[in-house]
Amino acid sequence: MLSPREAVRTLPSYHPPLAGRDGLRLDFNENTVGCSPRVLERLRQLGPEQLARYPERDPVETTVAGLLGIAPPELLLTNGVDEAIHLLCETYLEPGDEALIVVPTYSMYRIYMMAKGADVISVPSGKDFVFPGNDLCNRITPRTRLIAIANPNNPTGTVAPREDLLRIARAAPSAALLVDEAYFEFYGQSMLPRRPEFPNLFVARTFSKAYGLAGLRIGALVGDADQMRAVRRVSSPYNVNAVALACLPEALNDQDYIQRYVSEVRESRARLERALEASGIRFWPSQGNFVLARVGAAASFVEHMRRRGILVRDRSGDHGCEGCVRITLGPRAHADRLLTALQEALEELGIAQGASRP
């Protein structure tokens, strides 16, 4: 009788609550207003012949590499950062290898690692979700083959100091170190300038967040050219669809649009943090386009916000996030709606005051 591999049978399931998302979507860290108008115009120009052909990735990879200041062989466009994670697991992990993650973090790291039969070692964050650089280094062994670090981290918005990341890369030369910079635009600091020093260092970027292309599923993985040749061997040559490849250059060329959006999100983030502090709600200062806050009755809070047309994400099931929700930020008008609903929900639930900012 046919049955899946043992590693697959024992995988935890990831079920994002995507159904019935009516309202202002502040639950999935998406761009809340959408992509550049230039992308929409490019979509209108697409004809049947372009959709009938297999997608050609190389020209767009050359464009993206130029914008990042790297050589094209160092870059692979992927079907979102999820595929980049999956490809690194396929390239470097075998059953019995060890893979390290810091928790709480993005759930798919663990799932892709476990699917390859790796032993996943979870290193808890420090107090107030401080990055546990020493603890992580102490868990590196000769069996360690992959380390995945989100920077800024999701769902906490906290960051790993650059020196810690460099120390980890030095301490684990036989392991692939992935620094997932999905929220780079809202943070502004990157490991890309230091990547050439370390053949084992990979940096991932996405165009789902600031660029508003989550529905097109496109990301990028950057690494040493020799290592990237190995990664390409396990990648489909047609992994990124033709529509995404046609639209990405237009999105990249409209940096004014991206900078305006990011600026407003940062302003909204500061407004939300001030409002949470004034209400006595504990939160963690964030470098992403979201804030993690401890409201106590997370499920009730999510429902009260939904009734007011605002969707936020219950993260109380994540390590160390008991009673927490994650709230995505958008531009000023969306922040106005959020803050009004937030105050009403806190008053109705009676959970404002009595807590303090960490």
N, C-alpha and C positions, 0 to 999 in steps of 0.2 A: 504494500500500500504506500502510495506517495505521501511523503510528509516533509515539511520544511526542515532546514538545519536546526540543530539544538539552539544555536545562538539566536536564530530568528524566532523560534517558539517562545523563548524567554524574554524577548524584548518588551520593555514598557511601551505602552501606546501613547501617542501624542495626539490629542484631539483639540485643536484650536477651536474656540467657540465662534465660528464664522457665521453660523446660520442666524437669520433674523436680525441683522445689524442695521436696524432703522434708527436714525438719529445722527448726532454729531459724533463721528468715529474717533474717539480718543482712547481706544483700547488696544490698537495694534501697532502703534508707533509709525503709522503711515503719514505721508504728506497729506494734510487735511484739506488742501485746496486743489491739489492735482498738479500735473506736469506743466511745463512751459507751453505757452500757446504755439511756439514754433514746432513742438512735437505734434500737436494736433494738426497743424497745417501739413506736416510731413505725412501723417496718417492718411489725410485726404488725398494725397498725391499717389498713394500706392495703387498699382494696377494688378490685374489678374496674372500677368506674366511674372511679376515679382513674387507673387504668392505661390506660383506653380513651380518655381525653381528651388532647388536645395540652397539653404543659406550659405553665404561665403563670409567666414569670420575674419580672415586675415587682414583685409583692408581696415576694418574697424579696430582691430587690435593694434594696428600700427598707429592709428589716430589716438587711441587711448594711451598707448605707451608714450607717445610724444608729449601729451598733456601731463603725464606723470613724471616725465624726465627720465625714462628708463628705455632699455632696448626692447624691441618687440619680442625676442625669444624669452624674455623674463616675465611675460604676461600671458595669461590665458583668460579669455572671457568665459563666464560660466552661467549656468541657469540659476541665477541668484547665488548668494553666498552658501546656501545649503549644498549646492552641487560642489562647491569648492571644498567644503568640509568632507563631503562624501568621497571625493577624489583623493584627498590626502589619506583618508582611512584606507582606501583601496590600494594606494601606492605603498604605504609604509607599515600597515598593521597585518600581523598574522595571529592566529589563535595562540593565546598564552602570552602575547606581548602585553606590556602595561601602557596605559594612556592616562594622562593626568588632566583634571579639570579643577577649577576653583568654583565652589558652590556658595550661593546660588548663581546660576548662569543660564545661558540658552540651552534648552532641553535637548536639542538635536545633536549636540556634541556627543552626549552619552549614548544616544540611540545609534548613531552611525558607528561609533567605536565598538559598542556591544555587538552590532551586526557582524563585525569582522571577527568576533570571538575574543576580543581583547579584554583584559581585566582593567576596568575603569576605576582609578583611584580618585576619590573626591577629597579635595583639600578645603576645609571650611575657611571662609573669610574670617578676618579678625573682627574685633569689636567695631561696631558701626560699619561693617562691611569693608574694613581696610584690607587692601590686597596683602595676602599672606606670603610675601616673597621668601622669607626664611623657611617657613614650613614647606612651601612647594619645593624649594631646592633640596630640602632634607628628604623628600620623597622620591627624588630621582635615583634610579638604579640602572644597572646594565640592561634591564628588560624594558626600560622606558623608551618608547618609539614615537610617541606623539603627545604633544602638550597643546591644549587649546585654551586661549585666553581672549575673552571679549574685552575690548578697550576703546571707549567706555563699556562698562559691563551692563548687561541686561539681565535682571530687572532693576538693578540698584542705581545705575548712573554713575557709580564710582569708577575711578581709574587706577591703573597700575603704573607706578613710577617708571620712567624710562630706564633708570639704572637697574631696577629689579628685572625688567625684561631682558636687558643685556646680560645680566648675571645668569639668568636662566638659560639663555642661548649658549653662553660659555660653558655652563655646567652640564649641558646635555648635548654634546656634539653629535651623538648618534641618534638623536630624536629630532623629528620635525617639530618646530615651534610655530604654531599658527597664532598670529595676532590679528584678531577679527576687528577691523575698524569700521564696522557698519555705521557707526554714528560719528565718524570722523568730522563731518562738516560742522557739527554742533560743538565739537571739542577743540578742533584746530591743531592738534598735535598728532604726529604720525611717526611710525617706526621706519617709514620708507627711506629716509636719508641714511639710516644706519644699516639697512638690509644688506648692502654689498659686503659688509664685514663678516657676515655669517651665512655660510652655505645652507645652514639648517633653518634659517628664518624665512617664514612666509607671511605676507600681509594680504588680507582680504578686504575688499571694498564692495559696497553695494550701491545700486542706483534706485533702490526701492524706497529709501527714506527721504532724504532731502530732495532728490530729483523727481519723486512722485511716479516712479515707474514700477511699482510693486506688481501690478498686473501683467507686465511684460516679462518679468523674471529674468533679470540680467545683473550680473556681478562680475568681479574681476579678482583673480588670484595672481599675486606677484611673488616670484622667488628666483633663486639662482638658476641661471639658464640651463645648466646640466640637470639639476633636479626637476626643472619644469619639463624637460624632454621626457623624463620618466612619467610625470603626471599626465602629460598629453597622451601617453600610450594607453591609459585606461579611460580616456575621455572620448566620447563620440565626436566625430568631426562636425556633426550637425546639432550640437547640444544647445545652441542659442538660436532661437527662431528668427526668421527673416524680418518680421515686423520690429522686433527689438533691435536688431542690427541696423535697420533703416532709421530708427528714431533716436538711438543713443547719441550720434554725433550732434543732432540738433539740440538735445538736452544739454550736452556738454558745452556747446557754443553759446548758450544763453546764461552765462555766469551772473549777469546782473539779476536775472530772475531768482537764481539760487541764493545769491547773497542777500537779496531783500527778504526772501522767505526765512532764511536762517537767522537773520537779524531780528525779525519779528518773533520767531520762536524763542530765541534767547531772552527777549524782553518778556514774553509771556511766561517763560520758566521762572524768571525772577519775581514776577507778579504772583504766581501761584505759591512760590516758596514764602513770600511775605504774608500771603493770606493764611497759609497753613500755620506759620509761626504765630500770627495774631490770634488764631483760634486754638492755640495750644495743641496742635496735632503734630506728632512726631514725624519727621521726614528726613531724607538723606539728600544733601545738596548734590545735584546731578550735573553731569557734563553731556547728557544725551538730550533728546527731544521729548523727555518724559521725566516724571518725578515719582518716586516710590514713597508712599505715606502709610503710616500705621493708624488706621481708623478704628480698629477693634472688631466691630461687626462687619467684616468685609463684604459678605454676601448681601447683607441688608443694605449697605451703602451702595453697592453696585445697582441693586434694584431701585433704590430711591433716585439715583441719578438717571437710570434708564427712563423712569416715569417722567422725568424732566427733559427727555430727549438727548441725554448725554451718555455715551457708552464709555465705561472705564473697565479696567481688567483686574479681576480678583487674582492676586498672586500669593494668597495666604498658604498655598500648598508648597511653596518653594522653601528651601532650607533657610531658616532664620527669618522668614517673612510672615510669621503668624500675624493675622489681622491686617495684612497690608494690601493696598491696591496700587496699581500703576496707572498714572494719568498722563496721556500724551498731550503735548502742547502744539498749538497751531498759531496762526496770526492773531492780531489784536482783537478782531471781531469775535473769533472763536474763544479767546481768553475771556472776553466780556461775558459770553454765555456760560462758560464753565464756572467762573467765579460766582455768578448769581446763583446758579444751581447748587454749587458747592455749599454756599452759606445756608441756603434753604434746607438742604439735606442734613447738614450738621445740626442745625437747630431742631429739625423734626426728629432726628435720631437721638438728640441729647448727648452727643459725643464730643462737642467742642469743649475746650478748656480742660484742665486737669492733667495734661501731658506737656512735655517740654521737648524742644528741639534738641537732638543729640549734640 
